[in-house]
């Protein structure tokens, strides 16, 4: 990805499943922060529905506030 070669800080990617998936496949994501909200939907759009290859994750931080779990993972390369 072109952005990886530029100087600068972190870029927050906040979007839907296809945006996250495209950036994961291109190797443009170093960390994932996933919020888990305790609601059962019954149906929905999977966040990682059709990745071309498995991604190994390392849990580096977890917090729970008001029942919402925030999980930070590093992408293992």
Rosetta blueprint (number, residue, H / E / L):
1 X L
2 X L
3 X H
4 X H
5 X H
6 X L
7 X L
8 X L
9 X L
10 X L
11 X L
12 X L
13 X L
14 X L
15 X L
16 X L
17 X H
18 X H
19 X H
20 X H
21 X H
22 X H
23 X H
24 X H
25 X H
26 X L
27 X L
28 X L
29 X L
30 X L
31 X E
32 X E
33 X E
34 X E
35 X E
36 X E
37 X L
38 X L
39 X L
40 X L
41 X L
42 X L
43 X L
44 X L
45 X L
46 X L
47 X L
48 X L
49 X L
50 X L
51 X L
52 X L
53 X L
54 X L
55 X L
56 X L
57 X E
58 X E
59 X E
60 X E
61 X E
62 X E
63 X E
64 X E
65 X E
66 X L
67 X L
68 X E
69 X E
70 X E
71 X E
72 X E
73 X E
74 X E
75 X E
76 X L
77 X L
